[in-house]
Structures are given as structure tokens and as C-alpha cells.
Amino acid sequence: MRPELLEAAFRATGARVFVCQPLFQNPTGTALRAERRREVVRIARAAGAFVVEDDFARRLVHEDAGPLPAPLVADDPDGVVVHIHSLTKITSASLRVGALAARGPVLERLRAIQVVDSFFVPRPLQEAALELVGSPAWPRHLRAVAQELKSRRDTMTAALTRHLPELAPPSVPSGGYHLWLRLPTPSPRPPSSPRPCAPGSPPPRPSLLLRRTPAGHIRLSFAGVAGPRRSPRACGGCGRRWTSSPADPAPGPRRARRGPPRPRPGANSPDKPHPPLEAFAHERQHGPRRPRRPVMHGAYEISADPTRIDAARVHHWLSTDAYWALGRPREKQDSAIAGSLNLGAYHRETGEMSAYARVVTDYATFAWLCDVYVDRPARGTGLGTALVTAVRDHLAPYGLRRIMLATADAHGVYEKVGFAPLQNPDKWMSLGQQ
């Protein structure tokens, strides 16, 4: 939003209300700069107008976002700004509880107008909202949502870079749940002809909103997908359709099958293991049959491809610089790698391994995360948190009941991903070296 255009619009139209989304605007995800925020309030005050601030995305901030600017209403002592937000998007579509903040006479007028229709929220809904925001779990919920939104945003951005590089967003938002992409070929528009005017009426004003070259855009949402694996699949499908020739024949109608479905050869035979168990056994020994695409984090990519693991480098890291594995023999480390699920982080330009994590799991109920190590030159970049997040997301499809780990000094890293201390440590026992 450009203040000079807003001022011209007020003069040309005589409007008395300006509705805006200064923080993570839908659909672009942009945020209004601090100097423009002050200009918006000043221009509206000079025009005798009100500003309706729709602050819908303040709770939809991503994990890597910096400090958020204060709402417009915080710097408005004159009652020009009407601030609105709700709990619906950050909690549940059924929790229809919103808030309105204003100062001065406009608040009294709004209360008088809305008191019958909107201000009598059912008591069970009020109590549920109060119990939610007053619970110790509320901050944890906000952190979990911020982490998940960032993870899904990065997954979709990486998928676009891989499958549709011409649509890769020029800037990645740090809040909200959309990516706003400009299509490479502007949509053709027929030349417009001036509309006839009635005698004595002024000619139509030119649009005050469009000050950019018209072009086609597409909005992609990464919050509504069923899981982190759906975005790459969807982008891959879009990429295949985008790059396919227009002359490709369209698929014909499918013929209806007559009679009962034919069983697949060898399905459910007594001498053949159940397909999921067979898949788990194969993945444990050889990695996924269809290798999952790497997760991007800055200059690094995180992969579960077992062929990329630098076993010698991992042994050097752990046996010389990890307090829990000092002096571990090479053959023991190689044996541990061979019997585990291994994830590595690699520099995207050099391909050099920069971090490592190992998981011991049955792919059904339990997993033990261990040997997490980040090379010293790569520390301080958030790579450790990204690596543990990738481990969590990699294991998510198996529906494990519990993932455990032990740490002496990295509790903050794992808490960001959702790990917490044992609730009843007295119930747990171990056999062997403590």
C-alpha cells in the first residue's frame, strides 16, 4: 500500500472508511513498514476517515519471523483506527470468538450497533475461549503452530523451486499461510473501451488501485494440506501439467469395471509378508524405496538417503567431539549406521556433510533419536533444529507412539520441535552403562 495513492483516493472518492491488513496481508503476505503505518493513520485522520485494521494473521506468525510491529491502534490516540481480530484461524473454525478494539466515540457507536447481533457470544463458547487462552498450553500451541507453518512454507517453497522454478516466489512471507506467485506470462486483456456517460454526468474516474503492469497470479495455501508430504506431490503434479504440451491428448473416460475387482497376483498370500511390513523392512535396510525429496534449510539440504552418509566423517565427529561417544571404535559406529535410519545435512553448493542424526526404530511403535551432531562451522544457523524437525516429519507417517532421546545440554533445541521431559521418569529403567 502506497500512502500517496491512499491520499489521492480519499480526495477523489470522499471515502470515509479504509479497510487494510497491515500485517501479512492476504494474499501477498507482505507487512506494512513502520513509516507507512504512521502515514496511513495521519492521512485517514486528515481525511476525516476511519481505518479498519484487520489483524487476522498476528497469531499466524512463522517460527523464523522477527519481532512483530505493534498494531495500528496502538499508536492512535484519536480514535481513528478500529482494530479487529479473532481466535478462529489460530484455533478452530468452530470457535467463533472475535475481538474489536477502538477508542472514543466510534467505540460507543459500534457497541450500540453490534450489541444485539454480535456481542452476545454463547456462554459455553466464552468459557471455552477463556480456558484456552488462560491455559499454560496456549503458548505451546502458538509455538507449535509457528513451527508447523514454517515447515509447511519451506516444504512448499522447496517443491516450487524443484518443480516450477519459474514460479518460485521472489520473497517468502514470515507469516500467514499463503504464497502469492506471479505467472510468467501475463494474462492477455482485451482493449477496454470507455463506457458511455449519461448527459451531464462526470466521466468515470480511472482506477486508483492498479498501479502495476497487469499479470496473472496464483495463490497457494500451505496450511490446508493434510500433511507435509502433500505439498511436494501437489507441486510436482502442477509442474507436470505446466510443462506438458497443450497438444497432449486428454485422457479418455474410464470404463466401468464389470463384476468384482480382480485380486492382485500374490496379494494376501500366506507365504508373502504384509506389504507395509515388507516396506518397513526394506526401508530399514536400504532406505525408502522412493527416496523422499531433501528438505531445504538455507544453504543446506537434509536428506535420508543412506548412500550419501559419509561414515568416516560421522565417526570422526562423534569419536572426537561428542561427549557421549568419545573413543567409539570405527567398526562399532559403522555397525550402528548400518542398523539405523540415518539423516544428514549437506551444503547445497559443495555437497559436504554438515550435520548428522541417527534413529533406531521398529517403524511401528517406538523410535530412539541419538548421535545428533552439527559440524562446528555450521552451528548458529538453526541447522540443528531443522535436522531434528526433519527427523520428526520423516517418522510422522508411521504413527509411532513415542520418540525418545537423551541430552545433557541441548534441551532448548529439542523443545522447539515438541520434545518435553518425561512426566513419570520413575517408571523408566535401563540396563547397561548410564
MIRO-258790 format. One record per residue (C-alpha): residue in three letters; x, y, z. Coordinates in pm, whole numbers, plus 50000, padded with zeros to 5 digits. Each point is the difference from the previous one (the first is absolute). Layout:
! MIRO-258790
AlaXYZ/...
***
This chain:
! MIRO-258790
Met500005000050000/Arg501395033849892/Pro498995029650217/Glu499955024949711/Leu497454978749816/Leu497904996950314/Glu499975037850042/Ala498995004449635/Ala497244974150041/Phe498545018350301/Arg499985032749805/Ala498474984849687/Thr497324978250161/Gly499165016850329/Ala500164966050168/Arg499694999050377/Val501264964850074/Phe503254982949899/Val500264962350065/Cys503534985750005/Gln502104970750119/Pro503325015850104/Leu501524967450126/Phe500464970249761/Gln497455012649752/Asn497884974149824/Pro501054987849747/Thr503455015849957/Gly501224994250358/Thr501665034450010/Ala500155022350307/Leu499645037850003/Arg503205018050097/Ala500085020950316/Glu500195033849823/Arg497094991249775/Arg497944989150300/Arg500265034850147/Glu499195015249661/Val496824979349965/Val498655012050333/Arg500975036049927/Ile498385000049654/Ala496784984450132/Arg499865025250284/Ala500455029049759/Ala497254986249774/Gly497584995650291/Ala499914962649933/Phe500354968450205/Val502514971749952/Val498744964650057/Glu503064979250087/Asp499374963349924/Asp502734983350209/Phe499024964449912/Ala503554986149967/Arg501715012550316/Arg499794965450157/Leu501014983149673/Val503615011450021/His502714975749888/Glu502774987250222/Asp502735019849822/Ala498205033650007/Gly501575028550192/Pro498235023050245/Leu496575010149874/Pro499025036649967/Ala497325012950233/Pro496465002949861/Leu498935033149848/Val497605005450288/Ala502915000950245/Asp501215033349852/Asp496545015649957/Pro498965022450290/Asp497225016849798/Gly497684970849932/Val500674997749625/Val500864962849993/Val497574971450062/His501954968150071/Ile498464965549944/His501344964850044/Ser498744965750104/Leu500984966550147/Thr498484980049716/Lys502964995349764/Ile502544992150272/Thr497734975250178/Ser496984985249824/Ala497375009849747/Ser497324992550261/Leu501445024350256/Arg498255031149871/Val501385025350246/Gly501305033749882/Ala501135032850149/Leu499575036549909/Ala502155028050141/Ala499485037349951/Arg500105033050186/Gly497655029250039/Pro496535005049856/Val500444973749727/Leu500164972750265/Glu496685010950149/Arg498375000849657/Leu501294965649910/Arg498854985850330/Ala496535014349948/Ile499804985849647/Gln501374965350075/Val498784993550353/Val497014979649885/Asp501504981149707/Ser503604992950095/Phe500875008050361/Phe497994972650169/Val502284970049948/Pro498564967750151/Arg501374994050347/Pro501484965149928/Leu501945015449713/Gln501255028250221/Glu501094975850271/Ala501784977849747/Ala501875030049857/Leu500945012750347/Glu501224965950112/Leu502054996649681/Val501855033250008/Gly500504997650377/Ser501474965249988/Pro503764993350025/Ala499594980549675/Trp499065031649805/Pro503625012249950/Arg501034964849903/His497184998849747/Leu501135032949847/Arg503594987649974/Ala498884967149847/Val497895018249739/Ala502925023549920/Gln502334970249952/Glu497514981149783/Leu499215030249782/Lys503715006149940/Ser500564963249920/Arg497124999049752/Arg501055033149843/Asp503564987649950/Thr498754966849862/Met497795017349744/Thr502715025249907/Ala502534972049947/Ala497474980649791/Leu499355030649783/Thr503745005449953/Arg500384963949890/His496914995649783/Leu499025035449894/Pro503115022250025/Glu498385026449780/Leu497305004250266/Ala502335001350301/Pro498875029250221/Pro502345030349997/Ser499535003550374/Val498884975250264/Pro497515013150259/Ser500694995550369/Gly496344998050095/Gly496634988949871/Tyr499354968749799/His500245009949632/Leu502585003549726/Trp499155026349736/Leu501584991049667/Arg500115020249682/Leu499494979849685/Pro502825004249748/Thr497705009149710/Pro497605029050065/Ser496404991749932/Pro498925017749681/Arg497305025750046/Pro497805013549723/Pro500295037449946/Ser497425017850208/Ser497735025949850/Pro498695029550199/Arg496544995050136/Pro497355024449883/Cys498995026450252/Ala496585014450057/Pro499615036349890/Gly501285023250268/Ser501724972550203/Pro503775001550062/Pro502204975249813/Pro500974968650194/Arg503095003650217/Pro503034978549919/Ser500744971850241/Leu502065011150298/Leu500904964750103/Leu501874986249698/Arg503435015949967/Arg501854969449874/Thr500204982249669/Pro497064975649985/Ala501134964150033/Gly498544966850099/His500584988350356/Ile499274968650195/Arg499564995650374/Leu501214967750160/Ser499024990950355/Phe502314977850205/Ala497824998650314/Gly497134979249868/Val501964970049876/Ala499574967250185/Gly503714996350079/Pro503505012149912/Arg500324974349719/Arg497005012949806/Ser501545033149888/Pro502894984449802/Arg497574975849836/Ala497615027849906/Cys502775022349866/Gly501444970749808/Gly496634993849839/Cys499625036849915/Gly503505000249854/Arg499234970649772/Arg496805016449881/Trp501715033749960/Thr502824986549786/Ser497884975649797/Ser499215009049641/Pro496555014349928/Ala499774974749720/Asp500154970950241/Pro496804980149967/Ala497655001850292/Pro499364967350179/Gly496874983049884/Pro497144988950224/Arg500694970050221/Arg497974969149927/Ala497924986450284/Arg501284966750130/Arg497544971549979/Gly499854974750276/Pro502064998450318/Pro503535014449996/Arg502704975749898/Pro502524992250276/Arg503595010049942/Pro502454971549940/Gly501484988750327/Ala497875023350213/Asn499344987050352/Ser501744967249922/Pro501134981450313/Asp503634997849887/Lys500355037249930/Pro500385025950281/His497445027350035/Pro500925028749763/Pro500475026550273/Leu502274977250203/Glu501964991549689/Ala500375037049924/Phe501205007450353/Ala502574972149988/His501295012249665/Glu500215035950122/Arg501904990050312/Gln502654982049795/His500195020349681/Gly498145032850059/Pro496655009949847/Arg499134982949673/Arg498925033749868/Pro502575023550156/Arg498365030050156/Arg501055033549866/Pro502525019350209/Val498805026650242/Met501545034149932/His501375021950280/Gly501935030349887/Ala503224988549835/Tyr499414963950105/Glu497824971049895/Ile498974972150235/Ser499674965249855/Ala499304964650122/Asp501824984349706/Pro502284973750160/Thr502435001149706/Arg500965036050082/Ile501144993350356/Asp503745006350046/Ala500694973050259/Ala503635010550053/Arg498995036050066/Val497254989250240/His502434978150193/His502545028350024/Trp497365024150132/Leu498574976950262/Ser503194982850119/Thr501945032550046/Asp497435027450078/Ala496804984150139/Tyr500034995150376/Trp497794968949980/Ala502094981749738/Leu503625009550069/Gly502324972249892/Arg497284979649828/Pro501704974849764/Arg499445003949626/Glu498594964949957/Lys497425006150275/Gln498975032849840/Asp499674983749657/Ser497874972650155/Ala497755026450163/Ile499575018149668/Ala499164967749820/Gly497234991450247/Ser498405034550023/Leu498105026249807/Asn502525027449919/Leu499405036349901/Gly502685023949886/Ala500215037049919/Tyr502125009749699/His501205033249865/Arg498065006849683/Glu503015013549808/Thr502864977750114/Gly498024969050096/Glu502044997550319/Met498294983350295/Ser499355025250279/Ala497734982050250/Tyr498844965150091/Ala497224982750194/Arg499294963250060/Val496704983350089/Val499514964850136/Thr496384989749936/Asp497664971149928/Tyr497945022249766/Ala496894990750197/Thr499935012250361/Phe503335013950119/Ala503075019649890/Trp503195011050176/Leu501715031349867/Cys503735001250063/Asp503405011049871/Val498705034349894/Tyr503025020849902/Val500475033049814/Asp503445008649864/Arg501455030050181/Pro500175023549695/Ala496264993849940/Arg498865007250354/Gly497955030950073/Thr498024997049675/Gly497044980850140/Leu501174968649822/Gly499704978650313/Thr496345009150050/Ala499334994949629/Leu501644965750009/Val497974988350301/Thr496845013849835/Ala500814980049688/Val500384968750215/Arg496605006350159/Asp498325005749663/His501704969549848/Leu498624977650276/Ala496535015750004/Pro498434976849735/Tyr500724969250213/Gly497825011450291/Leu502564991850269/Arg498735001450355/Arg503185014750145/Ile503305015349884/Met502625003350272/Leu503465014750044/Ala502495009350268/Thr501945032750019/Ala502165018150252/Asp499975035649864/Ala497815002949689/His496545000650155/Gly499155032949829/Val500614985549654/Tyr497694970450055/Glu497285019750179/Lys499565021049684/Val499054968349813/Gly497574987850268/Phe502094978150232/Ala499335003350373/Pro501424984450321/Leu498564966750110/Gln496885004350211/Asn500724969350214/Pro503744993049983/Asp499754976050295/Lys498174975449773/Trp502964996549763/Met502954976650047/Ser503164992349803/Leu502494971649979/Gly503655007349928/Gln502255030450018/Gln498285031250134/
***
